[in-house]
Amino acid sequence: MTTSGKVIILGLTKEGGKFRPSDWAERLCGAVASYGPGRRIIFHPNVKLASHQGVKCVVIDASLEDDDEMLFEFLTEFADENNLQIVKSATFPIEE
């Protein structure tokens, strides 16, 4: 059970290659978004599009694992199936 921190899916494979397509992060964030009035997209408040050291990433608030386990698993399984790097951090941006 994880309740605080961030789970970051980096746009790099475990071998260090750049993940394609280049808009993968936008697509993943869009896949978990909903639509409001006027068909305006409403992004999930716990799933954010970001960049880390010039690499696209999706930042997931770790509380999502408790709040919506199925959604959390969908996102992390996407990373696993595509051999993407996952970083767990107390904060984002990552403090190094």
PyMOL commands that set and color helices and strands:
alter all, ss='L'
color gray80, all
select helices_A, chain A and resi 24-31+37-39+64-67+69-81
alter helices_A, ss='H'
color red, helices_A
select strands_A, chain A and resi 6-13+34-35+41-42+47-52+55-61+84-89
alter strands_A, ss='S'
color yellow, strands_A
deselect
rebuild
show_as cartoon
